[in-house]
Amino acid sequence: MTNSTIEIFKNNLKYYRNQRGFTQDKLSEITGISSDYLSEIERGKRTPSFKRMLLIADALEIEVYKLFKPID
């Protein structure tokens, strides 16, 4: 992923997580992804696999493409 794509992804992850009222710990519980790993994703330190992206999108009840689409 390019830097701008990573920036959009991490910002959208945080946005949609907050929209659902989830903490990183709550999202971790639902997805089975560690809260440390989720934190690293949101800080742009890690890039998740497609499988993990699907788990995250499912937990947030959004289509996976929304994690990559700039929010107006």
C-alpha positions in Angstrom: 0.0 0.0 0.0 1.2 3.5 -0.7 1.7 6.0 2.1 -1.5 7.9 1.2 -3.5 4.6 1.1 -2.1 3.7 4.6 -3.0 7.1 5.9 -6.6 6.8 4.6 -6.9 3.2 5.9 -5.7 4.0 9.4 -7.8 7.2 9.7 -10.9 5.3 8.5 -10.3 2.4 10.9 -10.2 4.8 13.8 -13.2 6.8 12.4 -15.5 3.7 12.0 -14.3 2.2 15.2 -15.3 5.4 17.1 -18.6 5.5 15.1 -19.5 2.1 16.5 -18.4 3.2 20.0 -15.6 0.6 20.2 -12.4 0.9 22.0 -9.4 -0.9 20.6 -9.9 -3.5 23.3 -13.5 -4.1 22.3 -12.6 -4.4 18.6 -9.8 -6.8 19.7 -12.3 -9.0 21.5 -14.7 -9.1 18.5 -12.0 -9.8 15.9 -9.5 -11.8 17.8 -6.8 -9.4 16.7 -4.7 -8.1 19.6 -5.3 -4.6 20.8 -1.5 -3.9 20.4 -1.7 -4.9 16.7 -4.8 -2.8 16.2 -3.0 0.1 17.8 0.0 -0.4 15.5 -2.4 -0.4 12.5 -4.0 2.9 13.6 -0.6 4.4 14.0 0.5 3.2 10.5 3.2 0.9 12.0 1.7 -2.3 10.7 -0.3 -3.2 7.6 -2.9 -5.9 8.2 -3.5 -8.9 5.9 -6.6 -9.0 3.8 -8.0 -11.6 6.1 -7.6 -9.3 9.1 -9.1 -6.4 7.1 -12.2 -8.5 6.4 -12.4 -9.4 10.2 -12.2 -5.7 11.0 -14.8 -4.6 8.4 -17.1 -7.4 9.5 -16.8 -6.3 13.2 -17.4 -2.7 12.2 -20.4 -3.8 10.1 -19.1 -2.0 7.0 -17.9 -3.2 3.5 -14.1 -3.5 3.4 -13.8 -0.9 0.6 -15.0 1.8 3.0 -11.7 1.4 4.9 -9.9 2.7 1.7 -12.4 5.3 0.6 -11.7 8.9 1.8 -14.4 10.1 4.1 -16.0 13.4 2.9 
